[in-house]
Structures are given as structure tokens and as C-alpha cells.
């Protein structure tokens, strides 16, 4: 999001290498989130 906001409001531009790095980070984040394990519920035993 920051790169897009910089392009729109600050008229900044990224090189092809920087775009590639940005999409690698986004892809890693998506992969990490999609493979995350859910928490197990703790059941109290009397």
C-alpha cells in the first residue's frame, strides 16, 4: 500500500527490481497467512 500511495501522492516511481521485491514480500505474507495454524481451544478438566 505504501508504494501505491507514494506513486499517487508523492509522484515517486519504483524500478522493476523494487517492484519484484515488493511482490516477493507480498507473496511471502500471503503464504504465511494461508498456512497459519489455528489455536487449539483449552478445555478445563474438573
C-alpha positions in Angstrom: 0.0 0.0 0.0 2.8 2.4 0.8 4.3 2.1 -2.6 1.0 2.9 -4.3 0.4 5.9 -2.0 3.9 7.2 -2.8 3.1 6.9 -6.5 -0.2 8.7 -6.2 0.6 11.5 -3.7 4.3 12.0 -4.0 4.8 11.2 -7.7 7.5 8.6 -6.8 8.3 5.6 -9.0 9.8 2.2 -8.3 12.3 0.3 -10.5 11.4 -3.1 -11.9 13.7 -4.7 -9.3 11.9 -2.9 -6.5 8.5 -4.0 -7.8 9.7 -7.6 -8.0 11.0 -7.4 -4.4 7.7 -5.9 -3.3 5.7 -8.7 -4.9 8.0 -11.3 -3.3 7.3 -9.8 0.2 3.5 -9.8 -0.6 3.6 -13.4 -1.8 5.5 -14.5 1.4 3.0 -12.7 3.6 0.1 -14.4 1.8 1.8 -17.8 2.1 2.5 -17.3 5.7 -1.1 -16.2 6.5 -2.7 -19.0 4.5 -0.7 -21.8 6.1 -1.1 -20.5 9.7 -2.4 -23.0 12.2 -5.4 -22.1 14.3 -5.2 -22.0 18.1 -6.4 -25.0 20.0 -9.2 -24.4 22.5 -8.2 -25.2 26.1 -10.8 -27.3 27.8 -10.9 -27.2 31.6 -11.0 -30.7 33.2 -12.6 -30.9 36.7 
